[in-house]
Amino acid sequence: MNVRSGRDRAAIWLGVGALLSLVFLVLKRELHFVDIPDAGIPVVVVLGLLAIAGGRLANRALTVVAGAGFLLAAIVQLILHANGNSLANGSNGSTFGLWLGLGFGLLALAVTPQQRTDSPEGM
């Protein structure tokens, strides 16, 4: 029996989307769409995998941690970038926007109540 809800599947896909955002590093010369600094790569990998785990395990706490982690990463990236810190080299507002969106999206999923169904089959 599959106990994952739509909320859990959405958390999985947000985690997958986070990991897929690393493709912009390969296409950087052509697109310049999302500039992720080298220091941000482990952040994306760890938090993306955490979001996937939260969704697969139907664990809201992991989803909250992933969402809060992306929000914290966005704020830290913004502060570092504004101060010219070398850890933010290669980033711009697109990095902030991506991480902010992932963070708020994951937190919204984590606080969304489970959908109740009245049918006996759970449909």
Number of C-alpha atoms within 10 A of each C-alpha: 3 4 9 13 14 13 21 26 17 17 33 25 16 23 29 16 15 24 19 13 20 18 11 16 17 10 12 14 9 8 11 11 14 22 23 25 17 14 15 19 14 10 17 24 18 16 25 29 19 22 33 27 19 25 28 16 15 20 15 21 14 21 32 22 19 29 31 19 23 28 23 15 21 23 15 14 26 19 13 16 19 11 10 11 11 11 14 23 16 15 20 18 15 14 23 23 15 18 24 21 17 27 26 16 17 33 22 16 21 25 13 11 9 12 8 8 9 7 7 6 6 7 7
